Structures are given as structure tokens and as C-alpha cells.
Amino acid sequence: MTLADPRAARTFRFVRHDYVDGEASLVYAFDDGPELVERIAFPGAPQPSPERREAFARALALLHFVAGVSYYKAGVPGEIVVDGEAPSPSTAAFLDALYLHGLGEFAWQNRLDLRERIRFPSSPASGDARAAALALPRRTLVPIGGGKDSLVSVELLRRAGEPATATWIGTSPLIEACATRTGFATLNLGRQVSPVLFDYNRAGAWNGHVPVTAINSAILVVAAILYGYDAIAFSNERSASSATLEVDGRAVNHQWSKGWDFERAFGALIESRIAADLRYYSLLRPLSELAVAERFARTSAYDDVFSSCNRNFRILGPKPADRWCGQCPKCHFVFLALAPFMPKPRLLGIFGRNLLDDTAQAGGFDALIEYRDHKPFECVGEARESRAAFAFLARRAEWREDALVARFAAEIRPQLPASDLVIEPLLAASGEHRIPDALVPFVEQG
């Protein structure tokens, strides 16, 4: 089949969505082109009870709109059409912001200006009436990503005695191993992206980064209503809110849907439009990446199963032979962030090599500290965190002679302000958050 180029399309359509026997179908199209059908599996899920049906219908509609960002970006046409019921005015405003900022990196990489393209239609008939409370059971869905952050959340919830379920979306043996190691109950949801999207990509459609955390968040809202959970606790730290770079006065943030602006808006939307007693929050929001690393280093229970290397989680393409490729920004940052808090032999055992004693890796670490380069388009901490970690290691006998640490001390440290060289202030909890009051002490105290 020859596909029309979605970049030439006039409209992007939300065609329909439905839910049958534990599977949600989300259907999209460009103009009158072939349908793009995404399928989300909720294994063993019951039909929504009568008192939850309206909330479930709204959650499914929201998922349809949010997940559409993966498909919209293939063509970014100037008109968005909803074949069924249009979103409420407040939901449409949220979606405008999600698509604009969530596709910020994609737009920058492809030299596109989306500001005049993204306009969701809205219907006053959909209303903005407050959602009712659903008397959801007290228990928490904890998304597991395979890296250190969600495992820190697991241990915080364990210490707090909160009933929780480790959940993940898609098929990843690495994530499954981490979820199993937690000892929590587990829930694995399925997601099948439309194969037509890959056909479009092979034919030259626009492609690039999408706000995956937003999509996963919307999936888990549906899951919370179906299975009965009153909280969804992500593990996004305060560093995620920092822009990767500034372009023409506008922030471009690879992690926008992990940041505070998204969390605040999405959480408020869920409580006002879906279920008044469904809490959406990030348990690690007040913490820096270094503070999360310090907490992770307190236990070795996950050393042999966790990985933050994104090459493990590609939909297509090769994956590293080991859990850590040792070459990507995530490997660089996690190694650097853990080094101040772990015995050196333990860290080298996790990675299988010393990344800070390899001069070929200098460019990657320079980007982390924004030395001659901007921060990578990856989920890494702020440059000041990486600088402070380097400065800390430069004072440690077991690290200071390693090639990149010695180079930092001799060449880069003299150019930095003293405030960038102190690690202790970065380990304190601070800033806005949506964490339930009962859990705040566990986060602040570590």
C-alpha cells in the first residue's frame, strides 16, 4: 500500500475510541487516510462498575487525546478534528499545552514552529463540572521504569507502610525483573503502537521525541479506575523541570512531561474532571537527581537488575549486550551521580568499567556540565549537579586521579563559581509538590 505523506495532510483526526474485554482501541487518521489504531491491554480488568462508568468514559477519552501526540507529530497538520465529542474547554487548553511543550524537542530538532498549528477544538456542552469522588481503595500504582528513581519511590512507600503495586507498560524483561525484585504486587499493561506509524516513518514522515510520561500517565489513570487505586505515584525529581536549552526566549525541555508544570496541570485535571479522590503526583518531586542517587545508594538490593540506559528500551533497533552501554548520556550521568555515594568497587561492578577514567568519554561528560555544549536531550540532572559531583570526586583520593576527574580539577573547576562546587545544598528537599501529607516526612528524611 502506498501511503500519502502525512506532512501534506490538512487535518489530524481523532476518529473514535472504545473498550472491549480489557482492551482499549484508540483510532486516528490524517484526512481520509488509513486508520492508525493503538491498542492498550488491561489484563484481567473488570468492566467498570456503574458508579465509575462516567469517570472511566472521561478517562478513556482523555487517553485517546493524550496518546494521539505520537501520531499527530508524523504530519503536524494545521487543523485538529474530533469526530466524536470534543473535549471540555479546560481539557482542550491542557491538551494545547501538552502538545506544544511536549513536542518542544521534536519541533526544535525538525526546525518546526508549532505555535500556530496546535488548536484543540472544545465543546461547552462537554462542561467543566467537578468530578465526583469514587471511593477508590487506598492503594498506589507505582510506575517502574527500570532505573534508580522508581526504585527509590518503592523503598519510600515500603517504609511508609503504603499498600502499592509495581506497574509497567509494554514488554521489557529488564523492567519486569526490577518490578519483581521489589516484592510488591505487579501489574503489567500492554501497549501496541499502530504499525502504520512505522510505515509513515519509513516513508519520511516527521519523527522525534514525544512526551511518553504523559501517555503513560493517561494509561494509568484508566487503570486506576478499572482496578481500583486512589493514587498514582511517579518518580520524577525537581531537576526534570529544568529546560534543556532556550530557543528564542522559549524553553525546550526534553523532560517536559516529567516536570512540575505537567504534573500540576495533569493532577488538577484528573481531580476536577475524572475522579476527585484519585491523586496523581511524583513522590520524588522535592529532590534533586543527586539526592535521589544518594537514597538509591543506601541499598544494594537492585544493583544487579536496574538500568537507566535508554538503549535498553528502544522500540526498534539494537540493544546493548549488557545493561549499561557505557556510551550514552544516561550512562554517563548515572555513573557520575552515584559515584559520590557508593564505594568505588561497587559502582565499577554495576557498570563493568570506570567511565571517569576513559578520555574518549570526555565530550559526553562535558555536555552534562554544559562545558562547550548544552545539556543532552536526555533525562539527566542539571549541569550544576554534575559540576558539584565532579568537584566532590576531585577531593576524594580514590577518584581524583581518574582521567576525567583530574581534567575537571585542572581545566574546568577554576572557571566555575564556588556555588557550583558544593554538593550538600543539592541534597536537601525543596520546592513545590503534590505529595500526600502523610508521605512528606519520609521524602524529606530520606
C-alpha positions in Angstrom: 0.0 0.0 0.0 1.3 3.4 -0.9 0.7 5.9 1.9 0.1 9.6 1.3 2.6 11.8 3.1 1.0 12.9 6.4 3.1 16.1 6.1 0.8 17.1 3.3 -2.4 16.4 5.3 -4.8 19.2 6.1 -6.3 17.6 9.2 -5.4 15.2 12.0 -8.5 13.3 13.2 -9.4 11.7 16.5 -11.7 9.1 14.9 -13.0 7.0 17.8 -12.1 5.1 20.9 -13.7 2.1 22.6 -13.0 -0.5 25.3 -13.9 -4.2 24.9 -12.9 -7.2 27.1 -9.9 -5.5 28.7 -8.6 -3.7 25.6 -8.8 -0.1 24.7 -8.6 0.9 21.0 -7.6 4.4 20.1 -8.1 5.4 16.4 -6.6 8.3 14.5 -6.2 9.3 10.9 -4.8 12.0 8.7 -7.6 13.4 6.4 -9.3 10.3 5.0 -6.1 8.2 5.1 -5.7 4.8 6.7 -6.7 4.4 10.3 -3.9 4.3 12.9 -5.1 2.1 15.7 -3.3 1.9 19.0 -4.3 -0.8 21.5 -3.9 -0.8 25.2 -4.3 -4.0 27.2 -5.6 -4.1 30.7 -5.2 -7.8 31.6 -7.9 -9.3 33.9 -9.6 -5.9 34.3 -13.3 -6.0 35.2 -15.9 -3.9 33.5 -16.2 -0.5 35.2 -18.8 -0.6 37.9 -21.9 1.6 37.5 -20.6 4.3 39.8 -17.3 4.5 37.9 -18.7 4.4 34.3 -18.7 8.2 33.8 -15.2 8.6 35.2 -14.0 5.7 33.1 -15.5 7.2 29.9 -13.8 10.5 30.6 -10.5 8.8 31.4 -10.6 6.8 28.2 -11.4 9.9 26.1 -8.5 11.8 27.8 -6.2 8.8 27.0 -7.3 9.0 23.3 -6.4 12.7 23.2 -3.1 12.4 25.0 -1.8 9.3 23.2 -2.6 11.0 19.9 0.5 13.1 20.2 2.6 10.1 18.9 0.6 10.1 15.7 0.0 13.9 15.3 3.7 14.5 15.1 4.1 12.5 11.9 2.4 15.3 9.9 1.6 18.2 12.3 -1.2 19.5 10.1 -2.8 22.8 10.9 -6.2 21.5 11.9 -7.2 19.1 14.7 -10.6 17.5 14.3 -12.5 15.4 16.8 -15.0 13.2 15.1 -16.9 12.4 18.3 -17.4 14.6 21.4 -14.8 17.4 21.6 -13.0 18.0 25.0 -14.2 20.5 27.5 -12.6 24.0 27.3 -10.3 23.2 30.3 -9.2 19.9 28.8 -8.6 21.5 25.4 -6.4 24.1 27.0 -4.4 21.4 28.8 -4.0 19.4 25.5 -2.8 22.5 23.7 -0.1 23.0 26.3 0.8 19.3 26.3 1.2 19.1 22.5 3.1 22.4 22.3 5.6 21.8 25.1 5.7 18.0 25.0 6.7 18.3 21.3 9.2 21.1 22.0 12.3 19.0 21.4 10.7 17.4 18.3 9.9 20.8 16.9 13.4 22.1 17.6 15.1 19.1 16.0 12.9 19.3 12.9 13.0 23.2 12.7 9.2 23.5 13.1 7.1 26.1 14.7 4.1 24.5 16.3 2.6 27.6 18.0 0.0 28.4 15.3 -0.7 24.7 14.4 -2.0 23.3 17.7 -5.5 24.2 18.5 -7.8 21.6 20.0 -11.5 22.2 19.4 -13.7 22.3 22.5 -17.3 21.9 23.3 -19.0 23.9 26.1 -21.5 21.1 26.1 -18.8 18.8 27.5 -18.8 21.0 30.5 -16.3 21.6 33.2 -18.4 20.3 36.1 -16.4 18.9 39.1 -15.9 15.2 39.1 -17.3 13.1 41.9 -15.3 11.1 44.4 -15.4 7.3 43.6 -14.4 5.8 46.9 -11.4 4.3 45.4 -9.5 1.8 47.6 -6.4 3.1 49.3 -3.5 1.7 47.3 -1.0 3.2 45.0 0.2 2.4 41.4 4.0 2.9 41.2 5.2 3.0 37.6 8.6 1.1 37.3 10.9 2.3 34.6 13.9 0.1 35.3 16.1 2.9 36.7 17.1 4.1 40.1 14.3 6.7 40.6 11.2 4.4 40.8 13.1 2.0 43.0 13.7 4.8 45.5 10.0 5.5 45.4 9.3 1.8 46.1 11.5 1.9 49.2 9.9 5.1 50.5 6.4 3.6 50.1 7.6 0.4 51.8 8.9 2.4 54.8 5.7 4.3 55.0 3.7 1.1 55.0 1.6 2.2 52.0 -0.1 -0.6 50.0 1.3 -0.4 46.5 1.6 -2.2 43.2 4.6 -2.1 40.9 3.3 -1.4 37.4 4.8 -1.1 33.9 3.6 -0.7 30.3 4.9 -2.8 27.5 7.2 -5.8 27.3 10.6 -5.3 28.9 12.4 -8.2 30.7 14.6 -5.6 32.5 11.7 -3.7 33.9 9.9 -6.9 34.8 13.0 -8.0 36.8 13.0 -4.8 38.7 9.3 -4.9 39.4 9.6 -8.5 40.6 12.6 -7.6 42.8 10.5 -5.0 44.7 8.4 -7.8 46.3 5.3 -5.7 45.6 2.3 -7.0 43.7 2.8 -6.4 40.0 0.7 -5.2 37.1 1.9 -5.3 33.5 -0.2 -3.4 31.0 0.2 -3.8 27.2 0.7 -1.1 24.6 0.8 -1.7 20.8 1.6 1.3 18.7 -0.1 1.3 15.3 2.3 -0.3 12.7 1.0 2.3 10.2 3.0 4.9 12.1 6.2 3.0 11.4 5.3 2.8 7.8 4.9 6.6 7.8 8.2 7.0 9.4 10.0 4.8 6.9 8.4 6.9 4.1 9.9 10.1 5.6 7.2 11.4 7.9 8.2 13.8 10.7 9.7 11.8 13.7 11.2 12.6 17.0 10.7 12.7 20.8 7.2 12.6 22.2 6.1 13.1 25.9 5.9 9.4 26.8 5.4 10.1 30.5 2.2 11.9 29.7 0.9 8.9 27.7 1.8 6.5 30.4 0.2 8.8 32.9 -3.1 8.8 31.0 -2.9 5.0 30.7 -2.5 4.6 34.4 -5.5 6.9 35.1 -7.7 4.4 33.2 -6.0 1.5 35.1 -6.6 3.2 38.4 -10.3 3.4 37.8 -10.6 -0.1 36.3 -8.7 -1.9 39.0 -9.4 0.4 41.9 -6.4 2.6 43.1 -6.7 6.0 44.7 -3.1 7.2 43.8 -0.5 7.1 41.0 3.0 7.9 42.3 5.5 8.7 39.6 9.2 9.2 40.4 10.1 12.5 38.7 12.5 14.7 40.6 12.7 18.5 40.6 15.6 18.6 38.1 13.2 17.4 35.4 11.6 20.8 35.3 14.8 22.5 34.1 14.9 23.3 30.4 17.4 21.5 28.2 18.0 24.8 26.3 16.4 28.1 25.5 15.4 29.0 21.9 14.1 32.5 21.0 13.2 33.0 24.6 11.3 29.7 24.8 12.3 26.8 27.0 12.8 23.4 25.3 12.7 20.6 27.8 13.3 17.0 26.9 11.6 16.1 30.2 8.6 18.4 30.0 6.0 15.7 30.8 8.2 14.7 33.8 8.3 18.3 35.1 6.3 20.2 37.6 4.2 22.2 35.1 2.8 19.0 33.6 2.4 17.2 37.0 0.5 20.2 38.4 -1.8 20.6 35.4 -2.5 16.9 34.8 -3.1 16.2 38.5 -5.6 19.0 38.8 -7.3 17.9 35.6 -7.7 14.4 36.9 -9.2 15.5 40.2 -11.5 18.0 38.6 -12.6 16.1 35.5 -12.1 12.3 36.2 -12.2 11.4 39.9 -12.0 13.8 42.9 -10.2 11.2 45.0 -7.6 10.0 42.5 -4.2 11.5 43.4 -1.6 11.9 40.8 1.8 13.0 42.0 5.6 12.5 41.9 6.9 11.1 45.1 10.4 12.5 44.4 9.5 16.0 43.2 11.2 17.9 46.0 14.5 16.0 45.4 17.4 16.7 43.0 18.9 13.9 40.9 21.8 13.8 43.3 19.5 13.4 46.3 17.8 10.5 44.6 21.1 8.9 43.8 22.2 9.3 47.5 19.0 7.5 48.6 19.4 4.8 46.0 22.9 4.1 47.1 21.7 3.1 50.6 20.6 -0.3 49.4 22.4 -2.8 47.1 19.2 -4.8 46.5 18.8 -3.7 42.9 22.4 -3.4 41.8 22.2 -6.5 39.5 18.8 -5.7 37.9 18.4 -1.9 37.4 19.5 0.1 34.4 18.8 3.7 33.3 20.5 3.2 29.9 17.8 4.1 27.4 19.2 1.9 24.7 17.6 -1.0 26.6 14.2 0.5 25.9 14.2 1.2 22.2 11.1 0.1 20.3 13.3 -0.6 17.3 17.0 -1.0 16.8 19.8 -2.8 18.7 20.1 -3.0 22.4 23.3 -3.2 24.5 24.7 -6.6 25.2 24.9 -5.6 28.9 22.5 -3.5 31.0 24.7 -0.4 30.5 26.2 0.6 27.2 28.6 3.0 28.9 28.4 5.5 26.0 25.1 7.3 26.3 24.2 10.4 28.3 22.2 8.4 30.8 25.1 6.0 31.5 27.4 9.0 31.9 25.0 10.8 34.3 24.0 7.9 36.4 27.7 6.8 36.9 28.6 10.4 37.9 25.6 10.9 40.2 26.2 7.6 42.1 30.0 8.0 42.4 29.9 10.3 45.4 27.7 8.0 47.4 28.9 4.5 46.6 32.1 2.6 47.3 34.1 2.7 44.1 34.3 -1.1 43.7 30.5 -1.4 43.9 29.9 1.2 41.2 32.5 -0.3 38.9 30.8 -3.7 39.5 27.5 -2.3 38.4 28.8 -0.7 35.2 31.7 -3.2 34.5 34.1 -0.3 33.8 35.3 3.1 35.0 33.7 5.7 32.8 35.6 8.5 34.5 38.9 7.1 33.6 38.2 7.0 29.9 39.3 10.1 27.9 37.2 9.0 25.0 34.1 9.9 27.1 35.2 13.5 27.8 32.7 15.0 25.3 29.7 13.2 26.9 30.6 14.4 30.4 31.3 17.9 29.1 27.7 18.1 27.9 26.5 17.1 31.4 28.3 20.1 33.0 27.4 22.3 30.0 31.1 22.9 29.2 31.3 23.8 25.5 27.9 22.2 24.9 24.3 22.3 26.1 22.8 19.6 28.3 21.9 16.5 26.3 18.3 15.8 25.2 18.0 13.1 27.8 16.6 12.5 31.3 19.6 13.8 33.2 20.1 16.2 36.0 21.0 19.9 35.9 24.5 21.0 35.0 25.2 22.3 38.5 24.5 18.8 39.9 27.1 17.3 37.6 29.6 20.0 38.4 29.1 19.5 42.1 29.5 15.8 41.7 32.8 16.2 39.8 34.0 18.7 42.4 33.2 16.3 45.2 35.1 13.4 43.4 38.1 15.7 42.8 38.5 15.9 46.6 38.4 12.1 47.0 41.6 10.1 46.9 40.0 7.1 45.2 38.7 9.3 42.3 40.8 12.3 41.8 43.5 10.6 39.7 41.0 9.2 37.2 41.5 10.9 33.9 38.2 12.9 33.6 38.2 13.9 37.3 41.8 15.1 37.1 40.9 17.1 33.9 37.9 18.7 35.6 40.1 19.8 38.6 42.8 21.2 36.4 40.9 22.7 33.5 37.3 23.3 34.3 36.9 23.8 38.1 38.9 27.1 38.0 36.4 28.6 35.7 33.3 27.8 37.9 31.8 29.8 40.7 32.2 28.4 44.2 28.5 27.8 44.5 28.7 25.2 41.7 31.2 23.2 43.6 29.3 22.3 46.7 27.2 19.2 46.8 25.5 19.4 50.2 22.8 22.1 49.4 21.7 19.9 46.5 20.8 17.0 48.8 18.0 18.9 50.7 14.4 18.6 49.7 12.8 21.8 48.5 10.2 23.2 46.1 6.5 22.6 45.2 5.0 19.2 45.1 1.7 17.3 45.3 2.8 14.6 47.7 0.2 13.5 50.3 0.9 15.0 53.7 1.5 11.6 55.3 4.4 10.8 53.0 6.2 14.1 53.1 8.3 13.2 56.2 9.6 10.0 54.5 10.7 12.0 51.4 12.3 14.8 53.4 14.1 12.5 55.8 15.1 10.0 53.1 
